[in-house]
Amino acid sequence: MLRILFLFLVIGSLLSCKKTSEEVALPPGPESYYYPPLTGEEWLTKTATGLNWDETKLQEAFDYAGSKNSFGVVLLQHGKIVKEQYWNGWTKDTKYYIASAGKSVAGFLTGIAQQEGTLNINNKVSQYLGTGWTSLSLAKENLITVKNQLTMTTGLDDAVADPDCINPSCLLYKADAGTRWAYHNAPYHLLQDVIANASGKTFNQYSKEKLFDKIGMPNAFWYNHIMWCTTREAARFGSMIISGGKWNGVSLSSDAGYFNAMLNSSQTINNSYGYLWWLNGKQNFMLPQSQLVFPGSLCTNAPADMYMALGKDDKKIYIVPSLDVVLVRLGDSAGTTTAGPSSFDNELWGKLKLALKY
């Protein structure tokens, strides 16, 4: 009897140990992407050391950015802040214009307008602005679609005295729509009017309703076609984009076809341009104010899968899916005053490469 009792005790002990061992050995589940609350200042952080990044080299990269007229830089990994630094009296609450980086925001909002049936990017622009919005003949004007506005292929002359002018007298024929890539602000500015007219709302109202309020950007607004926001708000936008157009389980962008097209080559003239987004890792690229096609990638020091919202005076929202990283840099010119890619991109990512160990 004692032997049987002892046997039961041994078996029970073994089973108990096995259960405990199995519970301890269970691997943790995948970390959920972090989204800060829509209101308040809470934003969880993680350390560079915890990611096996080089914290010293990361600080060197931020020091470099600070030496180049950067006023606010935020680095996120999986939605959490790894490093955030401000200069020139800035704080996390300082609002600043993001110049042409706002084009990428408008590109995303165009996708929302299409998925809701407000517009169709394959429709001619005159359907939303009326005929005579350019100085072109009606036949040539009707060749220009909303997609041409998104891809910088309207064919309108970008060498006019004022490339921001949206009056018909400034919108002159250069080539048939779709046959020439040229970085041109005026057709993009009119894209905002297309969305406003199609939706029956001002572009500010539309942006607030469809995007800003949904991801916690209460300070963001548009003024004269230019978007203003805080550094953290720009990072929120980047987080939503890297999440595939979702925010904390809510899908802002349900049109996967549009979203994927937005972040891939939109035409074969400049492979490094999507729907108002700049793309790294492509076989060639073009630059604003030039018709030259350069071989190779925009930013050789950065991961090939990086895509970017880029603005004048080096306003930057970098998004790198392979690293699960969003990096925002706001400030004044780091040495390049034009919109689009600059030497600052490659120099900064050369230093980040040492820090992030990719």
Residue pairs with C-beta under 8 A, 6 or more apart in sequence:
31 78
33 78
33 79
33 239
33 243
34 44
34 78
34 79
34 80
35 79
35 215
35 239
35 247
35 248
36 42
36 43
36 44
36 79
36 216
36 236
37 216
38 213
38 215
38 216
39 216
39 218
41 92
43 80
43 81
43 232
44 79
44 80
44 81
45 80
45 81
45 82
46 77
46 78
46 80
46 81
46 82
47 55
47 82
48 54
48 55
48 58
48 82
48 83
48 355
49 55
51 77
51 82
52 357
53 82
53 355
53 356
53 357
54 354
54 355
54 357
55 355
57 351
57 354
57 355
58 75
58 82
58 83
58 352
58 355
58 356
59 83
60 351
60 354
60 355
61 348
61 351
61 352
61 354
61 355
62 73
62 83
62 85
64 347
64 348
64 351
65 73
65 85
65 329
65 334
65 348
66 73
66 85
66 87
68 314
68 331
68 334
68 335
68 344
69 313
69 314
69 331
69 332
69 333
69 334
70 87
70 314
70 329
70 330
70 331
70 334
71 86
71 87
71 88
71 90
71 94
71 96
71 330
71 331
71 332
72 85
72 86
72 87
72 90
72 92
72 94
72 96
72 230
72 231
72 328
72 329
72 330
72 331
73 83
73 84
73 85
73 86
73 231
73 327
73 328
73 329
73 330
74 81
74 83
74 84
74 231
74 232
74 234
74 235
74 326
74 327
74 328
75 81
75 82
75 83
75 84
75 325
75 326
75 327
76 82
76 235
76 238
76 239
76 325
76 326
76 327
77 323
77 324
77 325
78 324
79 239
84 92
84 231
84 232
86 92
86 94
86 231
87 331
88 331
90 231
92 230
92 231
92 232
93 219
93 230
94 230
94 231
95 219
95 228
95 229
95 230
96 228
96 229
96 230
96 231
96 330
96 331
97 223
97 226
97 227
97 228
97 315
98 226
98 227
98 228
98 229
98 234
98 309
98 311
98 315
98 317
98 330
99 226
99 311
99 312
99 313
99 315
99 339
100 185
100 310
100 311
100 312
100 315
100 339
100 340
101 227
101 234
101 309
101 310
101 311
101 315
101 316
101 317
102 222
102 225
102 226
102 227
102 309
102 311
103 188
103 276
103 309
103 311
104 276
104 277
104 308
104 309
104 317
105 207
105 211
105 227
105 237
105 309
106 188
106 191
106 192
106 195
106 276
107 150
107 262
107 274
107 275
107 276
107 277
108 211
108 241
108 245
108 253
108 262
109 195
109 206
109 207
109 210
109 211
110 119
110 121
110 146
110 150
110 191
110 195
110 275
111 245
111 253
111 255
111 258
111 259
111 262
111 275
112 210
112 211
112 252
112 253
113 119
113 195
113 198
113 199
113 206
114 120
114 121
114 255
114 258
115 253
115 254
115 255
115 258
118 195
118 198
118 199
119 128
119 146
119 194
119 195
119 198
120 146
121 145
121 146
121 147
121 150
121 258
122 145
122 146
122 147
123 145
123 146
124 141
124 142
124 143
124 144
124 145
125 133
125 141
125 144
125 145
125 146
125 148
125 149
125 190
125 194
126 132
126 133
126 141
126 142
126 144
128 146
128 193
128 194
128 197
128 198
129 190
129 193
129 194
129 197
131 138
131 141
131 142
132 141
132 168
133 141
133 168
133 171
133 190
134 141
134 144
134 156
134 168
134 171
134 172
134 173
135 168
135 169
135 171
135 172
135 173
136 144
136 171
136 172
136 173
137 173
140 155
140 173
140 176
140 177
143 155
143 176
143 177
143 178
144 154
144 155
144 156
144 177
144 187
145 177
146 191
146 194
147 266
148 154
148 155
148 177
148 178
148 187
149 187
149 188
149 190
149 191
149 194
150 191
150 262
150 266
150 275
150 276
151 181
151 266
151 267
151 273
151 274
151 275
152 181
152 182
152 183
152 184
152 187
152 188
152 270
152 273
153 177
153 178
153 179
153 180
153 181
153 182
153 267
153 269
154 177
154 184
154 187
155 173
155 174
155 175
155 176
155 177
155 178
155 179
155 180
156 171
156 172
156 173
156 174
156 182
156 184
156 186
156 187
157 171
157 172
157 173
157 174
158 174
158 182
158 183
158 184
158 289
159 174
160 170
160 172
161 170
162 170
163 184
163 185
163 186
164 185
164 186
164 189
164 225
165 171
165 186
166 186
166 189
166 190
166 193
170 186
171 186
171 187
174 180
174 182
178 267
180 269
181 267
181 269
181 270
181 273
181 286
182 291
183 286
183 287
183 288
183 289
183 339
183 340
185 225
188 225
188 276
189 225
192 203
192 222
192 225
193 203
195 203
195 206
196 202
196 203
196 206
199 206
201 209
203 222
204 221
204 222
207 220
207 221
207 222
208 220
208 221
210 252
211 217
211 237
211 252
212 218
212 220
214 247
214 250
214 252
215 236
215 237
215 239
215 240
215 247
215 252
216 233
216 236
217 229
217 233
217 236
217 237
219 228
219 229
219 230
219 233
220 227
220 228
220 229
220 233
221 227
221 228
221 229
222 228
229 237
231 328
231 330
234 317
234 328
234 330
235 317
235 326
235 328
237 317
238 309
238 317
238 318
238 319
238 326
238 327
238 328
239 247
239 326
240 246
240 247
240 252
241 319
242 319
242 321
242 324
242 326
244 253
244 259
245 251
245 252
245 253
245 254
245 259
246 252
246 253
253 259
258 275
261 274
261 275
262 274
262 275
262 276
262 277
263 274
263 275
263 277
263 279
263 307
264 274
264 279
265 271
265 272
265 273
265 274
265 279
265 282
266 273
266 274
266 275
267 273
269 286
269 293
270 284
270 285
270 286
270 293
271 279
271 282
271 283
271 284
271 285
272 278
272 279
272 280
272 282
272 284
272 285
272 286
272 297
272 298
273 279
273 285
273 286
274 307
277 307
277 308
277 309
278 298
278 307
278 308
278 309
278 310
278 340
278 341
279 298
279 307
279 308
280 297
280 298
280 299
280 302
280 303
280 304
280 305
280 306
280 307
280 308
281 297
281 298
281 303
281 304
281 305
281 306
282 297
282 298
283 295
283 296
284 293
284 294
284 295
284 296
285 293
285 294
285 296
285 297
285 298
285 341
286 292
286 293
286 294
287 294
287 338
287 340
287 341
288 338
288 339
288 340
289 338
297 304
298 308
298 341
298 345
299 306
299 341
299 345
299 346
299 349
300 346
301 346
301 347
301 349
301 350
301 352
301 353
302 318
302 320
302 345
302 346
302 349
302 352
302 353
303 320
303 322
303 323
303 358
305 320
305 321
305 322
306 318
306 319
306 320
307 319
308 316
308 317
308 318
308 319
308 341
308 345
309 316
309 317
310 316
310 317
310 339
310 340
310 341
310 342
310 345
311 339
312 333
312 337
312 338
312 339
313 331
313 332
313 333
313 334
313 336
313 337
314 329
314 331
314 332
314 333
314 334
314 335
314 336
314 342
314 344
315 329
315 330
315 331
316 327
316 328
316 329
316 330
316 345
317 326
317 327
317 328
318 325
318 326
318 327
318 328
318 329
318 345
318 349
319 325
319 326
320 326
320 327
322 358
323 356
323 358
325 356
327 352
329 348
334 342
334 344
335 342
335 343
335 344
336 342
336 343
336 344
